[in-house]
Amino acid sequence: LLESILESGVRSGQFRPFDVHRVARLTYEVVRASVAQYVLEQADDGVDEMTDLTLDIILGGIGCR
């Protein structure tokens, strides 16, 4: 499912071209790690904050623009 979403985004020009399979796998792992961190550390931040941060890193990256 994630691969098809990413492929659609690349085709439409919303995402730059990349290896869809590898990025889908990496995205899955980042989300899984975020959930694990939230659960295991019993974070004070709400799930919305963790979700926002995770999506910002995935969609925006960490580079200066």
N, C-alpha and C positions, 0 to 999 in steps of 0.2 A: 504494500500500500504506500509506504513512504517513498519507495523508488518511483512509483508512478506519479506521485505528487511532485517530486523533484524533477522528473523528466518533463512533466507538463510545464513547470516553471521555467525550465531551460528553453523549451520550444517556444514559449510565449515571450521570452526575453526578460522575464521578471528576475531570473537568476542568470549569472554568467555561466558559460560552459564549464563543466567539470565532470569527473568520473562519478556518475550517479550512484553506482553500487557502493563505492568506497565512502562517499559522503553520507549516504543513507545509513551505512553501518556505523560510521563515526557519530552521526547525529543520535542514533539509537543509544550508543554507549554513553554519550554526554547526558542524555536525559535519564538513563538508568543510574548513572553515578549521582546525578542531582537528587533523585528520589532517595537513593541510599543515604546520601549525606543528610538529607532532611530527616529521614526516619531515625537513623542511628544516632545522630547528634541531638535529636529532639530540639531542633533549632527554634530560637525565639521568633525568627522571621516567619511570617505567614507563608503559606504555600503559594499565594499570588506573587509575593516578592521573589521567591525562588524560581517560579515559572517565568516571570518577567526577565530576570537576570539570565536564565538559561537561553531563552529565545533571543535576547539581545546579543549574546555571545555567538549563537549559531547563525543568526541572520545578519548581524552587523559586523561580526568579527571583532578584533581588538586593535586593528590598525587605525592610525590617524587619517582623517579625511579632510 
